[in-house]
Each structure stands twice: as structure tokens, then as C-alpha cells.
Amino acid sequence: MRKVLFALLPEVVLLDVAGAAEAFRIANQLVPGSYELEFVGTSTSLRSCVGLQLHQLQRLPATVPDDSIVVITGVSSVSLDLESAPIRQLTQWLAKIASNETVTLMCVCSGSLLAAQAGLLRGRECTTHHEYIERLGELEPSATVHANRIFVEDGQVMTSAGVTSGIDLALHFIGQQLGHKIAVAVARDLVVYMRRTTADPQLSAWLMHRNHIHPAVHKVQDAIARNPAAEWSSEKLAAIACMSARNLGRLFMEHAGCSPLDYVQRLRVALAREMVMNSDLALERVAERSGFSSAHHLRRVWRRWEPTPPAEFRQIAR
């Protein structure tokens, strides 16, 4: 049995705690004796960032058992004062317990900043919520900070993007220890649509460029999203918006921050990415189904947004 200790601070983000905790709880139901959850903090009572009061917490223990998992959960951005007394106490404790090389550290959201403050990300690869990426790099200049990843694993230290990505990180760990079938069963119980991997970005292409309120641009984006592989041209897209191709291009740049055809290509790459990750289709077939003229064309466009070539990406995702 592995001890899973959730280290909590005042103004803790509840979803950072509840998501991962529920994943471990369900895994323990499926494989009894796998995990024992414990909630510890710098005080026995604290207030979460939504106002819910948490009581009867255990004090930070002097030592933790071998092979324990310590989950460092995030706090609200307004409470992220790294010089505050509770955070100083927690980071000192982290530095101490991390000397046990059998302990796995799982950081959720701004928990990565706490690990950096404790000196635990020195020379490591890591990530955090996209709002804190720059700050994480400043805190630990020797770290390789990945700006758009769901989670990153570097030895015994795992860091994640925030909130719901804590579930992905817990599922990843459960899959490593108890096997893929158990992790899938936990994901199904949690009603998680798809288990995301360390290769997945924080910002989905299906949601990017849509933080605007222009109805015509949204109408065109909806049409593209329904069928990215269709033979889209500037004229066809403009016809959907009932305007000229030139005017649509201007509105796209103003409201979406990209051209209409760039948006088409980004969604085609996203579609191809899903097929590369979740199927054994040859790249030529993937290209055909996602709207590219050839595998060579797919690779060329893929390089614009994906740092890892398709074949290598498939291997990492698997």
C-alpha cells in the first residue's frame, strides 16, 4: 500500500485536491490495498479558496513512509505569496521529505511553484498552469519549463498544468503502478472523456482562437470544426460568412488572431494528432482523413505547431 499525502495550504483550490484524490480512491476500490489517502497541512483547519472550511487535517509529519506520494496542491492566485508563513513552512517541509528518493512528488497547478521555491525543480523538466509559466521560469532558471503541456514527468517529480490536469496526472501514475486497464476503469468511473498524456497541450486547438464574440467568425469556425478535412477555400469560407474573402480575412485576424486558412490547418493538425495517438493508421491514411494531400504535406504543416514528428509523437503517446 502506498501512502498518498495531500499537502494543503490556506486558500487551497478544491479541485486540485478532489480530482486526484477521487482517482486514487476509485483505484483503491478496484485494487484494495493500493493507496491510503491522508490530508496534511500547516494547520489542522483551513479555509479553501471557495470558502469551504476544512477541519481535522493532520499536521505535516516529520517523516513520510518509503514509496509515498506527496501531492502538492495549488492555491488561489491572490494567495500565492511565497514569503507567507504557511508557504515557507510547507516548502521547508518539502525540501526535507524530498531527501527520501523513494518519495514521488506530484505538483498540481501552482503547486509547481511551491516545489521550485523548495529547490526541488533544479535542473528538471517541468510545467505549471499557463498563467504561472513565466513566474516558474524566474523562480528556477535552471529548469526546463514546458509552456503548453498537460503534465511533465522527470524522475520522481511530476508537475501538471492545473485543476483538471491533476486527474490526468493521477491516472498516469495509477496506470504506471496498477496497469492501463485499471487506469481506464478509473477514468470511466470519473466520466473522463479521454485520458490525456504527457504529450498533450494545455490549450486545445479546438478551443484556441475562439475567445471573441464576433458571430460571423464563430459561424465559420463552427463549420470548419464540424469537418476540418473538407476542401475549404477562402471563397467557400467567405460564402458561409456572407462576405468577401478579404473582409473575412480581416475579421479573422482582428478577432481570432489568425487567418481563416491557418485556422483550418490548425484543426486539421489537431484531427491528425488524435488519429496518430489513438490509431495504428499509416501516416498516409491519417493525412487523407484529416484533409492533407499527402503524408509529406501533413509533416510539413505539422511542424508549424508540433515540436515532435508524428512517428515519434505516436511512440511517446503510447
Secondary structure as the mmCIF struct_conf table of DSSP 4:
data_model
#
loop_
_struct_conf.conf_type_id
_struct_conf.id
_struct_conf.beg_label_comp_id
_struct_conf.beg_label_asym_id
_struct_conf.beg_label_seq_id
_struct_conf.end_label_comp_id
_struct_conf.end_label_asym_id
_struct_conf.end_label_seq_id
STRN STRN1 ARG A 2 LEU A 8
TURN_TY1_P TURN_TY1_P1 PRO A 10 GLU A 11
STRN STRN2 VAL A 12 VAL A 12
HELX_RH_AL_P HELX_RH_AL_P1 LEU A 14 LEU A 30
BEND BEND1 VAL A 31 VAL A 31
TURN_TY1_P TURN_TY1_P2 PRO A 32 GLY A 33
BEND BEND2 SER A 34 SER A 34
STRN STRN3 TYR A 35 GLY A 41
BEND BEND3 THR A 42 THR A 44
STRN STRN4 LEU A 46 ARG A 47
TURN_TY1_P TURN_TY1_P3 CYS A 49 VAL A 50
BEND BEND4 GLY A 51 GLY A 51
STRN STRN5 GLN A 53 LEU A 54
BEND BEND5 GLN A 56 GLN A 56
HELX_LH_PP_P HELX_LH_PP_P1 LEU A 57 LEU A 57
STRN STRN6 GLN A 58 ARG A 59
HELX_LH_PP_P HELX_LH_PP_P2 LEU A 60 PRO A 61
BEND BEND6 ALA A 62 ALA A 62
TURN_TY1_P TURN_TY1_P4 ASP A 66 ASP A 67
STRN STRN7 ILE A 69 ILE A 72
STRN STRN8 VAL A 75 VAL A 75
HELX_RH_3T_P HELX_RH_3T_P1 SER A 77 SER A 79
TURN_TY1_P TURN_TY1_P5 LEU A 82 GLU A 83
BEND BEND7 SER A 84 SER A 84
HELX_RH_AL_P HELX_RH_AL_P2 ALA A 85 ILE A 97
TURN_TY1_P TURN_TY1_P6 ALA A 98 SER A 99
BEND BEND8 ASN A 100 ASN A 100
TURN_TY1_P TURN_TY1_P7 GLU A 101 THR A 102
STRN STRN9 THR A 104 CYS A 107
TURN_TY1_P TURN_TY1_P8 CYS A 109 SER A 110
HELX_RH_AL_P HELX_RH_AL_P3 GLY A 111 GLN A 117
TURN_TY1_P TURN_TY1_P9 ALA A 118 GLY A 123
STRN STRN10 GLU A 125 CYS A 126
HELX_RH_3T_P HELX_RH_3T_P2 HIS A 130 TYR A 132
HELX_RH_AL_P HELX_RH_AL_P4 ILE A 133 LEU A 139
TURN_TY1_P TURN_TY1_P10 PRO A 141 SER A 142
BEND BEND9 ALA A 143 ALA A 143
STRN STRN11 THR A 144 VAL A 145
TURN_TY1_P TURN_TY1_P11 ALA A 147 ASN A 148
BEND BEND10 ILE A 150 ILE A 150
STRN STRN12 PHE A 151 ASP A 154
TURN_TY1_P TURN_TY1_P12 GLY A 155 GLN A 156
STRN STRN13 VAL A 157 SER A 160
BEND BEND11 ALA A 161 GLY A 162
TURN_TY1_P TURN_TY1_P13 VAL A 163 THR A 164
HELX_RH_AL_P HELX_RH_AL_P5 SER A 165 LEU A 178
HELX_RH_AL_P HELX_RH_AL_P6 HIS A 180 ASP A 189
TURN_TY1_P TURN_TY1_P14 LEU A 190 VAL A 191
BEND BEND12 TYR A 193 MET A 194
TURN_TY1_P TURN_TY1_P15 THR A 198 ALA A 199
BEND BEND13 ASP A 200 ASP A 200
BEND BEND14 GLN A 202 LEU A 203
TURN_TY1_P TURN_TY1_P16 ALA A 205 HIS A 209
BEND BEND15 HIS A 212 HIS A 212
HELX_RH_AL_P HELX_RH_AL_P7 PRO A 215 ARG A 226
TURN_TY1_P TURN_TY1_P17 PRO A 228 ALA A 229
BEND BEND16 ALA A 230 ALA A 230
HELX_RH_AL_P HELX_RH_AL_P8 SER A 234 ALA A 241
TURN_TY1_P TURN_TY1_P18 CYS A 242 CYS A 242
BEND BEND17 MET A 243 MET A 243
HELX_RH_AL_P HELX_RH_AL_P9 ALA A 245 HIS A 255
TURN_TY1_P TURN_TY1_P19 ALA A 256 ALA A 256
BEND BEND18 GLY A 257 CYS A 258
HELX_RH_AL_P HELX_RH_AL_P10 PRO A 260 ASN A 278
HELX_RH_AL_P HELX_RH_AL_P11 LEU A 283 ARG A 289
TURN_TY1_P TURN_TY1_P20 SER A 290 GLY A 291
BEND BEND19 SER A 293 SER A 294
HELX_RH_AL_P HELX_RH_AL_P12 ALA A 295 TRP A 305
BEND BEND20 PRO A 307 THR A 308
HELX_RH_AL_P HELX_RH_AL_P13 PRO A 310 ALA A 317
#
